[in-house]
Amino acid sequence: MFKINDNYLKLEKNYLFSLIASKTKEYLKENPDVKLLKMGIGDVTLPLPKAVVSALNKAVFEMSKKETFRGYGPEQGYPFLRRAIKGYYAEKGVNIEEDEIFVSDGAKSDLGNILDILGKDNSVLIPDPVYPVYVDTNVMQGRKIVFLDANEENGFLPLPNEKLRADIIYICSPNNPTGATYNREQLKKWVDFALEEKSLILFDSAYERFIEDKDVPKSVYEIDGAKKCAIEFCSFSKTAGFTGVRCGYTVVPKELSVDDVLLKDLWLRRQTTKFNGVSYIVQRGAEAVFSEDGRKQVDNNMAYYKKNAKIIMKGLKECGISYTGGKNSPYIWLNCPKGKDSWEFFDLMLKKAHVVGTPGSGFGKNGKNCFRLTAFSDRESTELATEKIKELINKEFL
């Protein structure tokens, strides 16, 4: 008789955002006339930049002609996109080779798939609160997980602790869900720690385009020594509106090895076996993100979402609610009023303000009394949701 992977039975019954969607759907079924303002899931609302759409259309036309039709492409990505990504890193002062760049259908996929090339007996250090994918994908493979407290006292930016050692370390900066960002000095401490412990950092930089402060690195490779201990994951989803198009990339440096075995080679072998690559059409669209017009249009989108964040932050300040994030990040991580439980606050927001956010406890025990809002909604919804949140807090808690 066949057996299942019983590690899946150790997972929470529902994925966080599926549970939120289910609760929202149930409420709307009972209250069909209510218009909800969705400030929870990190899905973008602005359309694709015009430069991207133009590139996509051109690529579709190419696929319609025998002379320019393309079938299977290279699993690690077409050279034209990898060159563009290499150039983008060069602007940050980071030298990355084309064969260290692997194009994928998004950072979420690679963050889970990278575990295929890592031993199941590796211990894992994960901050709490955290993006659920980091935890769930390791639970699925049966790894031992050690949690590192991220809390208001340390600004939700925990630093290395010699008492908490692990083989694999997850770092997300700007952070999802807290919006907190490591500065250069703090990130160097993590790199130095990983080098000393011979640990591997899995660095999620999906939100790097939101960074404004010069002292906040946009890539872990801006830190000396990081190429010997870190893999970096990035995405076009939140910056160029690719949540529905799907494209990202992972960087695995040649300096990263174990017993003379290059992780880059293992990842290439994994991808060529289990992945057929991102479509030519999508990769041409991604390439356009780095064009002159594409950059301007992406910057305009970033400015729009950053303005939304400022609107939310201003509203929270006006009613005395403390929060993290908003600057350098599209996420605002607030303390629930009067220490309210995050799921109770979710229900209150849903039923009385008609605003959908994300309960902090869905990201870990340290989020029990916190709540996440996103700046990815449209301007009108952001302004209206902020006013409704202020009204709710003033009426129920002040």
ChimeraX attribute file (.defattr): number of C-alpha atoms within 10 A of each C-alpha:
attribute: neighborCount
match mode: 1-to-1
recipient: residues
	/A:1	2
	/A:2	3
	/A:3	5
	/A:4	7
	/A:5	9
	/A:6	11
	/A:7	15
	/A:8	15
	/A:9	11
	/A:10	11
	/A:11	14
	/A:12	10
	/A:13	9
	/A:14	10
	/A:15	13
	/A:16	19
	/A:17	16
	/A:18	10
	/A:19	13
	/A:20	20
	/A:21	14
	/A:22	13
	/A:23	15
	/A:24	19
	/A:25	13
	/A:26	12
	/A:27	17
	/A:28	14
	/A:29	11
	/A:30	9
	/A:31	11
	/A:32	10
	/A:33	8
	/A:34	12
	/A:35	10
	/A:36	17
	/A:37	21
	/A:38	23
	/A:39	23
	/A:40	22
	/A:41	18
	/A:42	23
	/A:43	18
	/A:44	22
	/A:45	16
	/A:46	15
	/A:47	11
	/A:48	23
	/A:49	24
	/A:50	16
	/A:51	22
	/A:52	27
	/A:53	18
	/A:54	15
	/A:55	20
	/A:56	21
	/A:57	14
	/A:58	14
	/A:59	20
	/A:60	16
	/A:61	13
	/A:62	16
	/A:63	16
	/A:64	11
	/A:65	10
	/A:66	8
	/A:67	8
	/A:68	10
	/A:69	13
	/A:70	15
	/A:71	8
	/A:72	10
	/A:73	13
	/A:74	18
	/A:75	21
	/A:76	24
	/A:77	22
	/A:78	20
	/A:79	13
	/A:80	13
	/A:81	24
	/A:82	23
	/A:83	17
	/A:84	18
	/A:85	22
	/A:86	19
	/A:87	18
	/A:88	15
	/A:89	18
	/A:90	12
	/A:91	9
	/A:92	13
	/A:93	12
	/A:94	16
	/A:95	14
	/A:96	22
	/A:97	17
	/A:98	20
	/A:99	19
	/A:100	18
	/A:101	25
	/A:102	25
	/A:103	26
	/A:104	27
	/A:105	23
	/A:106	23
	/A:107	24
	/A:108	17
	/A:109	13
	/A:110	21
	/A:111	21
	/A:112	16
	/A:113	16
	/A:114	18
	/A:115	16
	/A:116	13
	/A:117	14
	/A:118	15
	/A:119	11
	/A:120	14
	/A:121	11
	/A:122	17
	/A:123	19
	/A:124	24
	/A:125	23
	/A:126	22
	/A:127	25
	/A:128	23
	/A:129	26
	/A:130	27
	/A:131	19
	/A:132	17
	/A:133	16
	/A:134	19
	/A:135	23
	/A:136	18
	/A:137	19
	/A:138	19
	/A:139	17
	/A:140	16
	/A:141	17
	/A:142	18
	/A:143	17
	/A:144	15
	/A:145	16
	/A:146	16
	/A:147	16
	/A:148	18
	/A:149	19
	/A:150	21
	/A:151	16
	/A:152	13
	/A:153	9
	/A:154	10
	/A:155	15
	/A:156	24
	/A:157	24
	/A:158	18
	/A:159	17
	/A:160	16
	/A:161	10
	/A:162	9
	/A:163	6
	/A:164	11
	/A:165	17
	/A:166	20
	/A:167	17
	/A:168	21
	/A:169	21
	/A:170	18
	/A:171	25
	/A:172	26
	/A:173	27
	/A:174	28
	/A:175	26
	/A:176	27
	/A:177	30
	/A:178	34
	/A:179	25
	/A:180	23
	/A:181	28
	/A:182	23
	/A:183	16
	/A:184	16
	/A:185	12
	/A:186	15
	/A:187	23
	/A:188	18
	/A:189	14
	/A:190	22
	/A:191	25
	/A:192	17
	/A:193	19
	/A:194	24
	/A:195	17
	/A:196	10
	/A:197	14
	/A:198	15
	/A:199	22
	/A:200	22
	/A:201	26
	/A:202	20
	/A:203	22
	/A:204	25
	/A:205	23
	/A:206	26
	/A:207	24
	/A:208	23
	/A:209	18
	/A:210	21
	/A:211	19
	/A:212	13
	/A:213	12
	/A:214	9
	/A:215	12
	/A:216	20
	/A:217	23
	/A:218	25
	/A:219	20
	/A:220	27
	/A:221	25
	/A:222	19
	/A:223	18
	/A:224	11
	/A:225	16
	/A:226	25
	/A:227	21
	/A:228	21
	/A:229	27
	/A:230	27
	/A:231	23
	/A:232	26
	/A:233	26
	/A:234	24
	/A:235	26
	/A:236	22
	/A:237	22
	/A:238	23
	/A:239	22
	/A:240	28
	/A:241	21
	/A:242	24
	/A:243	19
	/A:244	10
	/A:245	16
	/A:246	19
	/A:247	23
	/A:248	23
	/A:249	24
	/A:250	25
	/A:251	23
	/A:252	28
	/A:253	23
	/A:254	17
	/A:255	16
	/A:256	18
	/A:257	16
	/A:258	9
	/A:259	5
	/A:260	8
	/A:261	11
	/A:262	15
	/A:263	20
	/A:264	22
	/A:265	16
	/A:266	17
	/A:267	22
	/A:268	18
	/A:269	14
	/A:270	16
	/A:271	21
	/A:272	14
	/A:273	10
	/A:274	10
	/A:275	15
	/A:276	15
	/A:277	20
	/A:278	22
	/A:279	20
	/A:280	23
	/A:281	18
	/A:282	21
	/A:283	28
	/A:284	22
	/A:285	28
	/A:286	27
	/A:287	21
	/A:288	24
	/A:289	27
	/A:290	19
	/A:291	14
	/A:292	10
	/A:293	15
	/A:294	22
	/A:295	16
	/A:296	15
	/A:297	19
	/A:298	22
	/A:299	17
	/A:300	13
	/A:301	23
	/A:302	21
	/A:303	13
	/A:304	17
	/A:305	28
	/A:306	21
	/A:307	18
	/A:308	25
	/A:309	26
	/A:310	16
	/A:311	18
	/A:312	24
	/A:313	22
	/A:314	14
	/A:315	19
	/A:316	20
	/A:317	12
	/A:318	10
	/A:319	16
	/A:320	14
	/A:321	17
	/A:322	14
	/A:323	21
	/A:324	21
	/A:325	25
	/A:326	26
	/A:327	21
	/A:328	22
	/A:329	29
	/A:330	30
	/A:331	29
	/A:332	26
	/A:333	27
	/A:334	21
	/A:335	22
	/A:336	24
	/A:337	20
	/A:338	11
	/A:339	11
	/A:340	16
	/A:341	19
	/A:342	24
	/A:343	19
	/A:344	13
	/A:345	21
	/A:346	23
	/A:347	19
	/A:348	16
	/A:349	19
	/A:350	19
	/A:351	16
	/A:352	12
	/A:353	21
	/A:354	21
	/A:355	26
	/A:356	25
	/A:357	24
	/A:358	26
	/A:359	28
	/A:360	29
	/A:361	20
	/A:362	25
	/A:363	25
	/A:364	19
	/A:365	14
	/A:366	19
	/A:367	26
	/A:368	20
	/A:369	21
	/A:370	27
	/A:371	29
	/A:372	30
	/A:373	28
	/A:374	27
	/A:375	27
	/A:376	27
	/A:377	25
	/A:378	17
	/A:379	16
	/A:380	11
	/A:381	17
	/A:382	24
	/A:383	15
	/A:384	13
	/A:385	24
	/A:386	23
	/A:387	16
	/A:388	19
	/A:389	20
	/A:390	21
	/A:391	15
	/A:392	16
	/A:393	19
	/A:394	13
	/A:395	9
	/A:396	10
	/A:397	11
	/A:398	10
